[in-house]
Amino acid sequence: HLVAVQGLSRYHYVAQAEDVAKRFIMLVVQEFEKYGAIVEKYDVVKCSANVSDEILFGYSSNEIGFGWTNGVFLELLFWLENL
């Protein structure tokens, strides 16, 4: 999501970048309010963090507090605040 937002923004598709950023942030917040944690993986099509049954590689569960997701969430929040 971060790469998509940065790419769209650099090529002057700021409205589209803003939409991607807001949708991701809203998904993370929605799932945090539901489960009380930020997890590693999200299904952006189904708008859910319930992906454990679909994981084929790496961890066999959706790990809580994964650093990349937390970092992207904060970076996108910062980006949106500074538009």
Biopython code that builds the backbone (N, CA, C, O; Angstrom):
import numpy as np
from Bio.PDB.StructureBuilder import StructureBuilder

atoms = [
    (1, "HIS", "N", (0.814, -1.192, 0.000)),
    (1, "HIS", "CA", (0.000, 0.000, 0.000)),
    (1, "HIS", "C", (0.857, 1.255, 0.000)),
    (1, "HIS", "O", (0.568, 2.232, -0.690)),
    (2, "LEU", "N", (1.904, 1.200, 0.782)),
    (2, "LEU", "CA", (2.795, 2.360, 0.836)),
    (2, "LEU", "C", (3.438, 2.614, -0.520)),
    (2, "LEU", "O", (3.502, 3.759, -0.967)),
    (3, "VAL", "N", (3.911, 1.574, -1.172)),
    (3, "VAL", "CA", (4.538, 1.724, -2.481)),
    (3, "VAL", "C", (3.524, 2.254, -3.496)),
    (3, "VAL", "O", (3.855, 3.114, -4.313)),
    (4, "ALA", "N", (2.310, 1.751, -3.448)),
    (4, "ALA", "CA", (1.267, 2.219, -4.368)),
    (4, "ALA", "C", (0.971, 3.701, -4.137)),
    (4, "ALA", "O", (0.862, 4.471, -5.091)),
    (5, "VAL", "N", (0.842, 4.094, -2.884)),
    (5, "VAL", "CA", (0.548, 5.494, -2.557)),
    (5, "VAL", "C", (1.692, 6.394, -3.007)),
    (5, "VAL", "O", (1.461, 7.446, -3.603)),
    (6, "GLN", "N", (2.915, 5.985, -2.724)),
    (6, "GLN", "CA", (4.057, 6.797, -3.133)),
    (6, "GLN", "C", (4.141, 6.911, -4.658)),
    (6, "GLN", "O", (4.393, 7.996, -5.182)),
    (7, "GLY", "N", (3.934, 5.815, -5.364)),
    (7, "GLY", "CA", (3.995, 5.844, -6.823)),
    (7, "GLY", "C", (2.915, 6.712, -7.435)),
    (7, "GLY", "O", (3.189, 7.529, -8.315)),
    (8, "LEU", "N", (1.696, 6.537, -6.972)),
    (8, "LEU", "CA", (0.593, 7.354, -7.477)),
    (8, "LEU", "C", (0.847, 8.838, -7.215)),
    (8, "LEU", "O", (0.624, 9.685, -8.079)),
    (9, "SER", "N", (1.315, 9.126, -6.013)),
    (9, "SER", "CA", (1.575, 10.511, -5.644)),
    (9, "SER", "C", (2.675, 11.131, -6.504)),
    (9, "SER", "O", (2.548, 12.272, -6.949)),
    (10, "ARG", "N", (3.736, 10.396, -6.733)),
    (10, "ARG", "CA", (4.851, 10.922, -7.540)),
    (10, "ARG", "C", (4.456, 11.222, -8.971)),
    (10, "ARG", "O", (5.031, 12.102, -9.611)),
    (11, "TYR", "N", (3.469, 10.487, -9.476)),
    (11, "TYR", "CA", (3.017, 10.717, -10.850)),
    (11, "TYR", "C", (1.747, 11.560, -10.888)),
    (11, "TYR", "O", (1.001, 11.545, -11.868)),
    (12, "HIS", "N", (1.515, 12.300, -9.795)),
    (12, "HIS", "CA", (0.446, 13.303, -9.704)),
    (12, "HIS", "C", (-0.962, 12.711, -9.713)),
    (12, "HIS", "O", (-1.910, 13.377, -10.129)),
    (13, "TYR", "N", (-1.103, 11.478, -9.261)),
    (13, "TYR", "CA", (-2.410, 10.868, -9.053)),
    (13, "TYR", "C", (-2.716, 10.923, -7.554)),
    (13, "TYR", "O", (-2.951, 9.901, -6.910)),
    (14, "VAL", "N", (-2.707, 12.133, -7.027)),
    (14, "VAL", "CA", (-2.813, 12.337, -5.580)),
    (14, "VAL", "C", (-4.174, 11.894, -5.056)),
    (14, "VAL", "O", (-4.247, 11.306, -3.977)),
    (15, "ALA", "N", (-5.232, 12.155, -5.776)),
    (15, "ALA", "CA", (-6.566, 11.744, -5.323)),
    (15, "ALA", "C", (-6.649, 10.224, -5.203)),
    (15, "ALA", "O", (-7.226, 9.707, -4.246)),
    (16, "GLN", "N", (-6.082, 9.517, -6.161)),
    (16, "GLN", "CA", (-6.089, 8.053, -6.122)),
    (16, "GLN", "C", (-5.202, 7.549, -4.976)),
    (16, "GLN", "O", (-5.556, 6.589, -4.292)),
    (17, "ALA", "N", (-4.067, 8.188, -4.773)),
    (17, "ALA", "CA", (-3.172, 7.818, -3.679)),
    (17, "ALA", "C", (-3.860, 8.033, -2.333)),
    (17, "ALA", "O", (-3.762, 7.204, -1.429)),
    (18, "GLU", "N", (-4.542, 9.139, -2.224)),
    (18, "GLU", "CA", (-5.280, 9.441, -0.995)),
    (18, "GLU", "C", (-6.356, 8.391, -0.743)),
    (18, "GLU", "O", (-6.549, 7.966, 0.396)),
    (19, "ASP", "N", (-7.046, 7.976, -1.776)),
    (19, "ASP", "CA", (-8.084, 6.955, -1.644)),
    (19, "ASP", "C", (-7.498, 5.633, -1.147)),
    (19, "ASP", "O", (-8.049, 5.013, -0.237)),
    (20, "VAL", "N", (-6.388, 5.203, -1.738)),
    (20, "VAL", "CA", (-5.741, 3.955, -1.319)),
    (20, "VAL", "C", (-5.308, 4.055, 0.146)),
    (20, "VAL", "O", (-5.543, 3.133, 0.926)),
    (21, "ALA", "N", (-4.684, 5.161, 0.515)),
    (21, "ALA", "CA", (-4.212, 5.351, 1.882)),
    (21, "ALA", "C", (-5.371, 5.330, 2.875)),
    (21, "ALA", "O", (-5.296, 4.658, 3.903)),
    (22, "LYS", "N", (-6.432, 6.057, 2.573)),
    (22, "LYS", "CA", (-7.577, 6.117, 3.481)),
    (22, "LYS", "C", (-8.253, 4.756, 3.629)),
    (22, "LYS", "O", (-8.649, 4.372, 4.730)),
    (23, "ARG", "N", (-8.382, 4.041, 2.536)),
    (23, "ARG", "CA", (-9.018, 2.714, 2.610)),
    (23, "ARG", "C", (-8.203, 1.750, 3.462)),
    (23, "ARG", "O", (-8.765, 0.986, 4.247)),
    (24, "PHE", "N", (-6.885, 1.781, 3.312)),
    (24, "PHE", "CA", (-6.044, 0.899, 4.112)),
    (24, "PHE", "C", (-6.128, 1.269, 5.592)),
    (24, "PHE", "O", (-6.278, 0.398, 6.448)),
    (25, "ILE", "N", (-6.031, 2.556, 5.884)),
    (25, "ILE", "CA", (-6.105, 3.000, 7.277)),
    (25, "ILE", "C", (-7.452, 2.643, 7.886)),
    (25, "ILE", "O", (-7.510, 2.168, 9.021)),
    (26, "MET", "N", (-8.530, 2.863, 7.153)),
    (26, "MET", "CA", (-9.859, 2.531, 7.661)),
    (26, "MET", "C", (-9.983, 1.029, 7.931)),
    (26, "MET", "O", (-10.592, 0.629, 8.922)),
    (27, "LEU", "N", (-9.411, 0.198, 7.058)),
    (27, "LEU", "CA", (-9.451, -1.249, 7.256)),
    (27, "LEU", "C", (-8.699, -1.642, 8.530)),
    (27, "LEU", "O", (-9.208, -2.422, 9.335)),
    (28, "VAL", "N", (-7.506, -1.110, 8.712)),
    (28, "VAL", "CA", (-6.717, -1.440, 9.903)),
    (28, "VAL", "C", (-7.440, -0.989, 11.167)),
    (28, "VAL", "O", (-7.494, -1.736, 12.144)),
    (29, "VAL", "N", (-7.989, 0.207, 11.164)),
    (29, "VAL", "CA", (-8.722, 0.717, 12.329)),
    (29, "VAL", "C", (-9.958, -0.128, 12.592)),
    (29, "VAL", "O", (-10.230, -0.480, 13.740)),
    (30, "GLN", "N", (-10.710, -0.458, 11.551)),
    (30, "GLN", "CA", (-11.918, -1.280, 11.692)),
    (30, "GLN", "C", (-11.587, -2.620, 12.339)),
    (30, "GLN", "O", (-12.280, -3.055, 13.259)),
    (31, "GLU", "N", (-10.545, -3.266, 11.867)),
    (31, "GLU", "CA", (-10.169, -4.572, 12.403)),
    (31, "GLU", "C", (-9.568, -4.443, 13.801)),
    (31, "GLU", "O", (-9.753, -5.331, 14.633)),
    (32, "PHE", "N", (-8.848, -3.347, 14.073)),
    (32, "PHE", "CA", (-8.322, -3.116, 15.422)),
    (32, "PHE", "C", (-9.470, -2.959, 16.415)),
    (32, "PHE", "O", (-9.430, -3.516, 17.512)),
    (33, "GLU", "N", (-10.486, -2.202, 16.028)),
    (33, "GLU", "CA", (-11.636, -2.017, 16.916)),
    (33, "GLU", "C", (-12.360, -3.338, 17.162)),
    (33, "GLU", "O", (-12.902, -3.553, 18.246)),
    (34, "LYS", "N", (-12.373, -4.213, 16.179)),
    (34, "LYS", "CA", (-13.047, -5.505, 16.298)),
    (34, "LYS", "C", (-12.252, -6.487, 17.156)),
    (34, "LYS", "O", (-12.831, -7.187, 17.986)),
    (35, "TYR", "N", (-10.913, -6.547, 16.962)),
    (35, "TYR", "CA", (-10.092, -7.583, 17.592)),
    (35, "TYR", "C", (-9.112, -7.066, 18.637)),
    (35, "TYR", "O", (-8.541, -7.859, 19.386)),
    (36, "GLY", "N", (-8.906, -5.749, 18.703)),
    (36, "GLY", "CA", (-8.027, -5.187, 19.705)),
    (36, "GLY", "C", (-6.548, -5.330, 19.404)),
    (36, "GLY", "O", (-5.723, -5.236, 20.313)),
    (37, "ALA", "N", (-6.192, -5.556, 18.134)),
    (37, "ALA", "CA", (-4.782, -5.705, 17.760)),
    (37, "ALA", "C", (-4.604, -5.367, 16.287)),
    (37, "ALA", "O", (-5.537, -5.474, 15.491)),
    (38, "ILE", "N", (-3.390, -4.957, 15.942)),
    (38, "ILE", "CA", (-3.013, -4.775, 14.541)),
    (38, "ILE", "C", (-2.267, -6.038, 14.135)),
    (38, "ILE", "O", (-1.347, -6.470, 14.829)),
    (39, "VAL", "N", (-2.656, -6.623, 13.028)),
    (39, "VAL", "CA", (-2.049, -7.877, 12.585)),
    (39, "VAL", "C", (-1.219, -7.672, 11.332)),
    (39, "VAL", "O", (-1.159, -6.573, 10.780)),
    (40, "GLU", "N", (-0.577, -8.751, 10.891)),
    (40, "GLU", "CA", (0.340, -8.680, 9.751)),
    (40, "GLU", "C", (-0.370, -8.581, 8.412)),
    (40, "GLU", "O", (0.041, -7.803, 7.551)),
    (41, "LYS", "N", (-1.425, -9.357, 8.224)),
    (41, "LYS", "CA", (-2.029, -9.468, 6.896)),
    (41, "LYS", "C", (-3.500, -9.044, 6.910)),
    (41, "LYS", "O", (-4.234, -9.262, 7.875)),
    (42, "TYR", "N", (-3.891, -8.428, 5.793)),
    (42, "TYR", "CA", (-5.286, -8.009, 5.614)),
    (42, "TYR", "C", (-5.735, -8.400, 4.222)),
    (42, "TYR", "O", (-4.961, -8.320, 3.268)),
    (43, "ASP", "N", (-6.974, -8.820, 4.105)),
    (43, "ASP", "CA", (-7.573, -9.099, 2.804)),
    (43, "ASP", "C", (-8.315, -7.829, 2.396)),
    (43, "ASP", "O", (-9.390, -7.531, 2.916)),
    (44, "VAL", "N", (-7.729, -7.087, 1.460)),
    (44, "VAL", "CA", (-8.320, -5.797, 1.088)),
    (44, "VAL", "C", (-9.540, -5.948, 0.195)),
    (44, "VAL", "O", (-10.312, -5.003, 0.034)),
    (45, "VAL", "N", (-9.721, -7.122, -0.387)),
    (45, "VAL", "CA", (-10.913, -7.373, -1.196)),
    (45, "VAL", "C", (-12.109, -7.630, -0.285)),
    (45, "VAL", "O", (-13.190, -7.082, -0.500)),
    (46, "LYS", "N", (-11.910, -8.466, 0.736)),
    (46, "LYS", "CA", (-12.984, -8.799, 1.681)),
    (46, "LYS", "C", (-13.059, -7.818, 2.850)),
    (46, "LYS", "O", (-13.981, -7.888, 3.663)),
    (47, "CYS", "N", (-12.084, -6.900, 2.935)),
    (47, "CYS", "CA", (-11.998, -5.928, 4.034)),
    (47, "CYS", "C", (-12.016, -6.630, 5.389)),
    (47, "CYS", "O", (-12.873, -6.375, 6.236)),
    (48, "SER", "N", (-11.034, -7.528, 5.565)),
    (48, "SER", "CA", (-10.986, -8.328, 6.777)),
    (48, "SER", "C", (-9.549, -8.730, 7.099)),
    (48, "SER", "O", (-8.698, -8.828, 6.215)),
    (49, "ALA", "N", (-9.304, -8.959, 8.385)),
    (49, "ALA", "CA", (-8.017, -9.499, 8.824)),
    (49, "ALA", "C", (-8.128, -10.997, 9.043)),
    (49, "ALA", "O", (-7.166, -11.641, 9.462)),
    (50, "ASN", "N", (-9.286, -11.548, 8.764)),
    (50, "ASN", "CA", (-9.518, -12.977, 8.941)),
    (50, "ASN", "C", (-8.972, -13.731, 7.725)),
    (50, "ASN", "O", (-9.719, -14.086, 6.813)),
    (51, "VAL", "N", (-7.656, -13.971, 7.728)),
    (51, "VAL", "CA", (-7.008, -14.602, 6.577)),
    (51, "VAL", "C", (-6.235, -15.868, 6.938)),
    (51, "VAL", "O", (-5.602, -16.463, 6.065)),
    (52, "SER", "N", (-6.269, -16.290, 8.187)),
    (52, "SER", "CA", (-5.448, -17.421, 8.628)),
    (52, "SER", "C", (-5.678, -18.681, 7.803)),
    (52, "SER", "O", (-4.728, -19.420, 7.546)),
    (53, "ASP", "N", (-6.893, -18.944, 7.386)),
    (53, "ASP", "CA", (-7.185, -20.154, 6.598)),
    (53, "ASP", "C", (-6.607, -20.072, 5.191)),
    (53, "ASP", "O", (-6.451, -21.097, 4.528)),
    (54, "GLU", "N", (-6.289, -18.872, 4.732)),
    (54, "GLU", "CA", (-5.805, -18.679, 3.369)),
    (54, "GLU", "C", (-4.284, -18.560, 3.275)),
    (54, "GLU", "O", (-3.751, -18.475, 2.169)),
    (55, "ILE", "N", (-3.574, -18.553, 4.400)),
    (55, "ILE", "CA", (-2.118, -18.378, 4.397)),
    (55, "ILE", "C", (-1.452, -19.651, 3.878)),
    (55, "ILE", "O", (-1.636, -20.735, 4.433)),
    (56, "LEU", "N", (-0.679, -19.500, 2.808)),
    (56, "LEU", "CA", (-0.012, -20.650, 2.213)),
    (56, "LEU", "C", (1.480, -20.675, 2.515)),
    (56, "LEU", "O", (2.089, -21.745, 2.499)),
    (57, "PHE", "N", (2.079, -19.527, 2.788)),
    (57, "PHE", "CA", (3.519, -19.436, 2.983)),
    (57, "PHE", "C", (3.825, -18.653, 4.251)),
    (57, "PHE", "O", (3.013, -17.841, 4.694)),
    (58, "GLY", "N", (4.994, -18.894, 4.834)),
    (58, "GLY", "CA", (5.408, -18.150, 6.016)),
    (58, "GLY", "C", (4.677, -18.630, 7.248)),
    (58, "GLY", "O", (4.495, -19.831, 7.447)),
    (59, "TYR", "N", (4.260, -17.690, 8.074)),
    (59, "TYR", "CA", (3.560, -18.026, 9.303)),
    (59, "TYR", "C", (2.257, -18.747, 8.997)),
    (59, "TYR", "O", (1.648, -18.529, 7.950)),
    (60, "SER", "N", (1.833, -19.607, 9.917)),
    (60, "SER", "CA", (0.565, -20.316, 9.716)),
    (60, "SER", "C", (-0.598, -19.564, 10.341)),
    (60, "SER", "O", (-1.744, -20.007, 10.263)),
    (61, "SER", "N", (-0.305, -18.420, 10.964)),
    (61, "SER", "CA", (-1.364, -17.600, 11.546)),
    (61, "SER", "C", (-1.096, -16.137, 11.203)),
    (61, "SER", "O", (0.000, -15.782, 10.767)),
    (62, "ASN", "N", (-2.078, -15.320, 11.398)),
    (62, "ASN", "CA", (-1.942, -13.890, 11.139)),
    (62, "ASN", "C", (-1.340, -13.256, 12.393)),
    (62, "ASN", "O", (-2.044, -13.044, 13.381)),
    (63, "GLU", "N", (-0.055, -12.957, 12.358)),
    (63, "GLU", "CA", (0.695, -12.506, 13.528)),
    (63, "GLU", "C", (0.269, -11.121, 14.005)),
    (63, "GLU", "O", (0.017, -10.225, 13.200)),
    (64, "ILE", "N", (0.193, -10.961, 15.298)),
    (64, "ILE", "CA", (-0.170, -9.689, 15.925)),
    (64, "ILE", "C", (1.063, -8.804, 16.033)),
    (64, "ILE", "O", (2.159, -9.271, 16.344)),
    (65, "GLY", "N", (0.862, -7.510, 15.767)),
    (65, "GLY", "CA", (1.893, -6.515, 15.992)),
    (65, "GLY", "C", (3.060, -6.564, 15.039)),
    (65, "GLY", "O", (4.176, -6.202, 15.410)),
    (66, "PHE", "N", (2.830, -6.999, 13.831)),
    (66, "PHE", "CA", (3.903, -7.126, 12.859)),
    (66, "PHE", "C", (4.406, -5.744, 12.467)),
    (66, "PHE", "O", (3.607, -4.873, 12.125)),
    (67, "GLY", "N", (5.717, -5.530, 12.512)),
    (67, "GLY", "CA", (6.321, -4.218, 12.335)),
    (67, "GLY", "C", (6.039, -3.532, 11.015)),
    (67, "GLY", "O", (5.814, -2.322, 10.993)),
    (68, "TRP", "N", (6.046, -4.275, 9.904)),
    (68, "TRP", "CA", (5.822, -3.640, 8.604)),
    (68, "TRP", "C", (4.440, -2.995, 8.528)),
    (68, "TRP", "O", (4.301, -1.861, 8.070)),
    (69, "THR", "N", (3.441, -3.710, 8.971)),
    (69, "THR", "CA", (2.077, -3.172, 8.919)),
    (69, "THR", "C", (1.958, -1.942, 9.806)),
    (69, "THR", "O", (1.361, -0.941, 9.409)),
    (70, "ASN", "N", (2.523, -2.014, 11.007)),
    (70, "ASN", "CA", (2.476, -0.866, 11.910)),
    (70, "ASN", "C", (3.170, 0.338, 11.288)),
    (70, "ASN", "O", (2.668, 1.459, 11.367)),
    (71, "GLY", "N", (4.319, 0.109, 10.671)),
    (71, "GLY", "CA", (5.074, 1.188, 10.045)),
    (71, "GLY", "C", (4.345, 1.815, 8.871)),
    (71, "GLY", "O", (4.318, 3.037, 8.727)),
    (72, "VAL", "N", (3.753, 0.971, 8.030)),
    (72, "VAL", "CA", (3.000, 1.479, 6.872)),
    (72, "VAL", "C", (1.796, 2.276, 7.346)),
    (72, "VAL", "O", (1.500, 3.335, 6.793)),
    (73, "PHE", "N", (1.106, 1.786, 8.352)),
    (73, "PHE", "CA", (-0.042, 2.501, 8.916)),
    (73, "PHE", "C", (0.372, 3.902, 9.362)),
    (73, "PHE", "O", (-0.278, 4.887, 9.012)),
    (74, "LEU", "N", (1.451, 3.988, 10.132)),
    (74, "LEU", "CA", (1.911, 5.291, 10.620)),
    (74, "LEU", "C", (2.390, 6.187, 9.487)),
    (74, "LEU", "O", (2.096, 7.383, 9.479)),
    (75, "GLU", "N", (3.116, 5.630, 8.538)),
    (75, "GLU", "CA", (3.616, 6.412, 7.408)),
    (75, "GLU", "C", (2.461, 6.985, 6.582)),
    (75, "GLU", "O", (2.514, 8.141, 6.163)),
    (76, "LEU", "N", (1.425, 6.185, 6.347)),
    (76, "LEU", "CA", (0.276, 6.664, 5.577)),
    (76, "LEU", "C", (-0.502, 7.719, 6.353)),
    (76, "LEU", "O", (-0.988, 8.684, 5.762)),
    (77, "LEU", "N", (-0.626, 7.551, 7.661)),
    (77, "LEU", "CA", (-1.275, 8.587, 8.480)),
    (77, "LEU", "C", (-0.512, 9.899, 8.367)),
    (77, "LEU", "O", (-1.111, 10.956, 8.169)),
    (78, "PHE", "N", (0.804, 9.831, 8.491)),
    (78, "PHE", "CA", (1.638, 11.016, 8.378)),
    (78, "PHE", "C", (1.498, 11.647, 6.998)),
    (78, "PHE", "O", (1.378, 12.866, 6.878)),
    (79, "TRP", "N", (1.513, 10.819, 5.960)),
    (79, "TRP", "CA", (1.383, 11.321, 4.585)),
    (79, "TRP", "C", (0.055, 12.061, 4.401)),
    (79, "TRP", "O", (0.018, 13.150, 3.828)),
    (80, "LEU", "N", (-1.030, 11.464, 4.890)),
    (80, "LEU", "CA", (-2.350, 12.087, 4.748)),
    (80, "LEU", "C", (-2.421, 13.418, 5.513)),
    (80, "LEU", "O", (-3.017, 14.380, 5.027)),
    (81, "GLU", "N", (-1.826, 13.472, 6.682)),
    (81, "GLU", "CA", (-1.861, 14.696, 7.479)),
    (81, "GLU", "C", (-1.088, 15.832, 6.818)),
    (81, "GLU", "O", (-1.335, 17.002, 7.107)),
    (82, "ASN", "N", (-0.164, 15.496, 5.942)),
    (82, "ASN", "CA", (0.695, 16.504, 5.317)),
    (82, "ASN", "C", (0.389, 16.742, 3.846)),
    (82, "ASN", "O", (1.233, 17.266, 3.119)),
    (83, "LEU", "N", (-0.789, 16.372, 3.402)),
    (83, "LEU", "CA", (-1.196, 16.631, 2.017)),
    (83, "LEU", "C", (-1.335, 18.111, 1.766)),
    (83, "LEU", "O", (-1.670, 18.520, 0.655)),
]
sb = StructureBuilder()
sb.init_structure("model")
sb.init_model(0)
sb.init_chain("A")
sb.init_seg("    ")
for serial, (resi, resn, name, xyz) in enumerate(atoms, 1):
    if name == "N":
        sb.init_residue(resn, " ", resi, " ")
    sb.init_atom(name, np.array(xyz, "f"), 0.0, 1.0, " ", f" {name:<3s}", serial, name[0])
structure = sb.get_structure()
